[in-house]
Amino acid sequence: MSSSPTPACPTRSPPRAERWPRGAAALLLAALVGGAVAHGLEDHEADDTAPGVQLEGALALSAAHASQPWPAARLPGLFSNGDTPADRRGGALEHGTLALGLRADAQWSARLGYGWHDSDPAHVEDAWLQWQRPLGEGRLQLRGGRQAVPTGRVVAGGGHFDRFGAMPLAKRVVLGGDWIDDGLDLRWQRGEDDRWPWLQSLGVGVWRGRAYPGGAGMPWAPALQARVGAGGWQAQLLAMRLQPSRRGAYIQNALSGHTHARPDCERSLVGITCFDGRSDVLTLGLRWDTPWTGWTLQAAGLWRRDVGALWSASGDAHYRGNTGGGWLDVIWQPSDRWQLALRGEGVRGVQRVRGSGALAVATDAGLLGNQRVQRLAASAGYLLRDDLRASVEAGVDRIGSERESFAALRLVWTPGALWRRDW
């Protein structure tokens, strides 16, 4: 099956002229006052601070220039959740967070955090309770509630508050962006003992799977995680099997916007496609602190295999597909204040749709016109102060034979606690 590309769909974000004053005001506010890492301690790192409560926040703002909506509103031929990212041309709030953290004692801690994107409503990104205790030379941790699925620093760090303003293509398509879900995660982290020095942590978890690539009505999804490292390099792996039922995705010519929720396949099929079946997800993040002063390499690979029934208001079909991609960062820090980076990205889908309604359903799901999607971008960032980074970036998106250049100014504010009280 083949089809000519469908015109890029509009976004539900306000027009550029309406959004720029708010973006400019936010930029000024950040410059005057100067949040913490999004989604809490993603790798369950030790928090050695004294018992108490603290308020945290973070803010990322950008003003981009491109002839078409940026990031690209539509990625044809890729099986995704169909979200339309906010157009950041002229000024936008990339991401903001506000969170309250509580540590009762050496064992118990909790966090409640909200996030928002441009004109989209605020949503809960953290609502978890954590227990930890020493285990030999290491540490055992159990965290339950809403949290970032532990994909590791490289994969989780791609996107909001990153060196680059746009969500990595592979993360956007394979995981639907930042993967936040309700679950229970048990983690062991190695201490200072000499046994298996390359093994840094092991974890198992179960996840409710309501967020994409999960869906409503599915059983709890098991997950395995591991982090290994030696000699300046580190790798973190996550593997999960999901069995989504009635997993909704927006038809690619519909208005959607950013959301961690999925459309409801039980009510109406207008503007959505739905999937029942099995999804296997694998993520891998690699980091190498090279022996050359100031140089670091980071790479990420993401892959998802979907097998099951795919349907829309136009019909139904059987779907089998593999969607995967990744990115490579070359980072150079010539001084304490400056950091330069180059990122190359790519994502591709290979799929098969069968059945009497295959053509109509594939059209609704945006699977026609399957082409490789690539991005190449460079950024230069400068620390105005320890918690405030200004940067400029430029790059080109390539969707099949089409090319779109972009440039952006960014301001990223990630201080420590905004307020803290110990007890």
C-alpha positions in Angstrom: 0.0 0.0 0.0 1.2 3.5 -0.7 -0.2 7.0 -0.5 1.0 10.5 -1.0 1.8 12.4 2.2 -1.1 14.0 4.0 -0.7 17.7 4.8 0.7 18.3 8.2 -2.1 18.7 10.7 -2.6 21.9 12.7 -1.9 21.9 16.4 -4.3 23.1 19.1 -1.7 25.4 20.5 -2.5 29.2 20.3 -1.1 31.0 17.3 2.4 32.4 17.4 1.3 35.9 17.9 -0.8 34.9 20.9 1.8 32.8 22.5 4.9 35.0 22.2 4.0 37.6 24.9 3.5 34.8 27.4 6.8 33.1 26.4 8.7 36.4 26.6 7.3 37.1 30.0 8.2 33.7 31.2 11.8 34.1 29.8 12.1 37.4 31.7 10.8 35.8 34.9 13.2 32.9 34.7 16.1 35.3 34.1 15.1 37.3 37.2 14.5 34.5 39.7 16.3 31.6 38.3 13.1 23.8 39.4 15.0 20.3 40.1 15.3 17.3 37.8 12.0 16.3 36.3 10.2 13.2 37.7 12.3 13.0 40.8 15.2 10.6 41.4 14.8 8.6 38.2 17.5 6.1 39.0 16.5 5.8 42.7 19.7 7.4 43.8 20.4 7.7 47.5 19.0 10.8 49.1 21.3 11.5 52.1 19.7 14.8 53.1 18.3 15.1 56.6 14.6 14.4 57.3 12.5 17.3 56.1 10.3 18.7 53.4 11.4 20.7 50.3 9.8 22.4 47.3 11.4 21.9 43.9 10.7 23.2 40.4 12.1 23.5 36.9 11.4 25.5 33.8 12.5 25.2 30.2 11.5 27.9 27.6 12.3 28.3 24.0 11.8 30.5 20.9 12.2 28.7 17.6 12.2 29.7 14.0 11.1 27.3 11.2 8.9 27.6 8.1 6.7 24.8 9.2 5.4 23.8 12.7 8.3 22.6 14.8 8.7 20.0 16.1 7.1 18.3 13.0 3.4 17.8 13.6 3.2 14.5 11.7 5.6 11.6 11.2 4.0 9.5 8.4 4.5 5.7 8.3 5.3 5.4 12.0 3.0 3.6 14.5 2.7 6.0 17.4 0.1 7.6 19.8 -0.7 10.3 17.2 -0.1 13.2 19.5 0.5 16.6 17.9 3.3 18.4 19.7 2.9 22.1 20.4 4.3 24.4 17.8 7.2 26.2 19.5 7.8 28.9 16.8 7.8 32.3 18.3 8.1 31.3 22.0 6.8 28.5 24.1 7.0 26.8 27.5 8.7 23.5 26.8 8.1 22.1 30.2 7.6 23.2 33.8 7.5 21.2 37.0 6.6 21.9 40.6 7.1 19.2 43.2 7.0 18.7 47.0 9.4 16.1 48.4 9.2 14.6 51.9 11.8 12.6 53.8 10.5 11.1 57.1 13.6 9.3 58.1 16.4 7.2 56.6 13.9 4.6 55.3 10.8 6.5 54.1 10.4 9.3 51.6 7.6 10.6 49.2 7.1 13.0 46.4 4.2 14.7 44.7 5.0 16.6 41.5 3.1 18.3 38.7 4.2 19.2 35.2 2.8 21.2 32.3 3.6 22.0 28.7 2.7 25.2 26.9 -1.1 25.5 26.8 -1.8 22.0 27.9 -3.3 21.4 31.4 -1.1 20.4 34.4 -0.8 16.7 35.0 0.6 14.6 37.9 4.1 13.4 37.0 5.1 12.1 40.5 3.0 10.7 43.3 5.1 8.0 44.9 6.2 6.6 48.3 9.6 5.0 48.7 11.1 2.7 51.3 14.8 1.8 51.5 17.2 -0.1 53.7 20.8 -1.2 53.6 21.4 -4.7 52.3 25.0 -5.8 52.8 27.2 -3.2 51.3 24.4 -2.1 49.0 20.9 -0.8 49.3 17.4 -2.2 48.6 14.7 0.2 47.5 10.9 -0.2 46.9 9.0 2.6 45.3 5.3 2.6 44.5 3.0 5.1 42.8 3.1 7.3 39.8 6.6 7.8 38.5 8.9 7.7 35.5 9.3 4.2 34.2 13.1 3.6 34.9 14.6 3.7 31.4 17.9 5.2 32.7 19.6 8.6 32.7 20.3 8.7 28.9 16.8 7.8 27.7 14.9 9.6 30.5 17.1 12.6 30.0 16.4 13.0 26.3 13.8 15.7 25.9 12.7 18.1 28.7 15.6 20.0 30.3 18.0 18.4 27.8 20.7 20.0 25.7 18.3 19.9 22.8 14.8 21.3 22.8 12.9 18.7 20.8 11.9 15.3 22.2 14.1 12.7 20.5 12.3 11.2 17.5 12.6 7.6 18.8 11.4 8.5 22.2 8.4 10.3 20.8 7.4 7.4 18.5 8.3 4.4 20.6 7.3 5.6 24.1 5.0 8.5 23.4 7.5 10.9 25.0 8.4 10.8 28.7 7.0 7.4 30.0 5.1 8.1 33.2 2.9 5.4 34.7 1.6 3.9 37.9 3.7 1.0 39.2 5.8 -0.8 41.8 9.5 -0.9 41.4 12.0 -2.9 43.5 15.7 -2.0 43.0 19.0 -3.3 44.4 22.0 -1.0 44.1 25.5 -2.2 44.7 27.6 -0.7 47.4 31.4 -0.4 47.7 32.2 -4.1 47.8 34.4 -5.6 45.2 32.1 -8.4 44.0 30.8 -7.9 40.5 32.1 -4.4 40.3 30.6 -4.0 36.8 27.0 -4.7 38.1 25.7 -1.4 39.5 22.0 -2.2 40.0 19.2 -4.7 39.3 15.5 -4.2 39.4 12.1 -5.7 38.8 8.8 -4.0 38.5 5.1 -4.3 37.7 3.3 -1.4 35.9 -0.3 -0.7 35.5 0.3 0.2 31.8 -2.3 2.9 31.4 0.1 5.3 29.7 1.2 4.7 26.1 2.5 2.2 25.0 0.1 0.6 27.5 -3.7 0.8 27.3 -6.9 0.6 29.3 -8.0 -2.8 30.6 -4.6 -4.5 30.4 -3.1 -6.7 33.1 -0.1 -5.5 35.1 3.0 -5.4 33.0 6.3 -7.0 34.2 9.6 -5.2 33.7 13.3 -6.0 34.2 16.1 -3.4 34.6 19.8 -3.5 34.9 22.6 -1.0 35.0 26.2 -2.0 34.4 29.4 0.0 34.0 33.2 0.0 34.2 36.1 2.1 33.1 34.2 5.3 32.4 31.2 3.7 30.6 27.8 2.9 31.8 24.8 1.1 30.2 21.2 0.8 31.4 18.7 -1.7 30.0 14.9 -1.9 30.4 12.7 -4.7 29.0 8.9 -4.8 29.4 6.0 -6.8 28.0 2.6 -5.1 27.8 -0.7 -6.5 26.7 -2.7 -3.4 25.9 -6.5 -3.7 25.5 -8.3 -0.8 23.7 -5.2 1.3 23.4 -6.3 4.4 21.7 -4.2 6.7 19.5 -5.2 9.9 17.7 -5.7 9.8 14.0 -2.9 11.8 12.5 -5.0 14.5 11.0 -6.8 15.1 14.4 -6.0 17.8 16.9 -4.5 16.2 20.0 -1.7 18.0 21.9 0.5 16.6 24.6 -1.1 14.1 27.0 -0.1 11.2 29.2 -3.6 9.7 28.9 -5.1 7.7 26.0 -8.3 8.3 24.2 -11.2 6.1 25.2 -12.0 3.3 22.7 -15.2 2.4 24.6 -17.0 5.6 23.8 -16.4 6.7 20.2 -14.0 5.8 17.4 -14.2 9.3 15.9 -10.7 10.7 15.4 -8.9 7.7 16.9 -7.5 4.2 16.1 -7.4 1.4 18.7 -5.2 -1.6 19.3 -5.5 -4.9 21.2 -2.6 -7.3 21.5 0.9 -7.5 22.8 3.7 -4.9 22.9 7.3 -5.7 23.8 9.5 -2.7 24.6 13.2 -2.6 25.0 15.3 0.5 25.8 19.1 0.8 26.1 21.1 3.9 27.1 24.9 4.1 26.9 27.3 6.7 28.3 31.1 6.9 27.9 33.2 9.5 29.7 36.1 9.3 27.4 39.8 9.6 28.4 39.9 12.9 26.4 39.3 15.9 28.7 35.9 17.4 28.2 34.6 14.8 25.8 31.5 12.5 26.4 29.6 10.2 24.2 26.0 9.2 24.8 23.7 6.9 22.7 20.2 5.5 23.1 18.3 2.8 21.3 14.6 2.1 21.6 12.5 -0.7 20.1 8.8 -1.7 20.2 7.1 -4.7 18.6 3.3 -4.7 18.4 1.2 -7.7 17.4 -2.6 -7.7 17.5 -5.8 -6.2 16.2 -6.0 -2.6 14.9 -9.2 -0.9 14.2 -10.9 2.5 13.6 -14.3 3.8 12.5 -13.2 2.8 8.9 -12.7 -0.9 9.6 -10.5 -3.4 11.3 -7.3 -5.4 10.5 -4.5 -7.5 11.9 -1.3 -5.6 12.7 2.3 -6.7 13.1 5.1 -4.2 13.3 8.4 -3.2 14.6 9.2 0.4 15.5 12.7 1.5 16.5 15.3 4.1 16.5 17.8 6.1 18.6 20.2 8.9 18.9 23.9 9.6 19.4 25.3 12.6 21.2 28.8 13.9 21.0 29.4 16.4 23.8 32.4 18.7 24.4 32.8 20.8 27.5 35.7 23.2 26.8 35.3 25.0 30.1 33.1 25.0 33.2 30.6 27.4 31.6 30.5 26.2 27.9 29.1 23.0 26.5 28.8 22.1 22.8 26.9 19.1 21.5 26.0 17.4 18.2 23.1 15.0 18.0 22.2 12.6 15.2 18.8 10.8 15.3 16.8 8.3 13.3 13.6 6.3 13.6 12.0 3.7 11.3 8.9 1.5 11.3 8.4 -1.9 9.5 4.9 -3.2 9.6 2.3 -5.4 8.0 -1.4 -4.8 8.0 -3.8 -7.5 6.8 -7.6 -7.9 6.5 -10.5 -6.5 4.6 -10.2 -3.1 6.2 -6.4 -2.9 6.0 -6.1 0.1 3.7 -8.6 2.3 5.5 -7.2 1.4 8.9 -3.6 1.9 7.8 -4.6 5.3 6.4 -6.2 6.4 9.7 -3.2 5.1 11.7 -0.8 7.1 9.5 1.1 4.0 8.4 1.1 5.0 4.7 4.1 6.8 3.1 6.5 4.8 5.3 9.8 6.6 5.2 12.9 7.0 7.5 12.7 10.1 9.7 16.0 11.7 10.7 17.3 14.7 12.5 20.7 16.3 12.8 21.2 19.2 15.3 24.0 21.1 17.0 23.7 23.2 20.2 25.9 25.6 22.2 25.1 26.2 25.8 26.4 28.6 28.4 25.8 28.6 32.2 24.7 32.1 33.1 24.9 30.7 36.7 25.0 27.2 38.1 21.3 26.6 37.8 20.5 28.6 34.6 21.6 27.6 31.1 21.1 29.6 27.9 21.7 27.9 24.6 21.2 28.2 20.9 20.6 25.3 18.6 20.1 24.7 14.9 19.4 21.6 12.8 17.5 19.9 10.1 14.6 17.4 10.1 14.4 15.0 7.2 11.2 13.1 6.6 11.7 11.0 3.4 12.7 13.5 0.7 11.5 16.5 2.6 13.8 18.7 4.6 13.0 21.3 7.2 15.6 23.5 8.9 15.1 25.0 12.4 16.8 27.2 14.9 16.0 27.9 18.5 17.0 30.0 21.5 16.5 28.2 24.9 16.6 29.0 28.6 16.6 26.1 31.0 16.4 26.7 34.8 17.1 23.7 37.1 18.1 24.9 40.6 18.1 22.8 43.7 15.3 23.2 46.3 13.3 26.4 46.1 12.5 26.0 49.7 13.4 23.5 52.4 12.7 22.9 56.1 14.5 20.2 58.1 13.2 18.6 61.3 
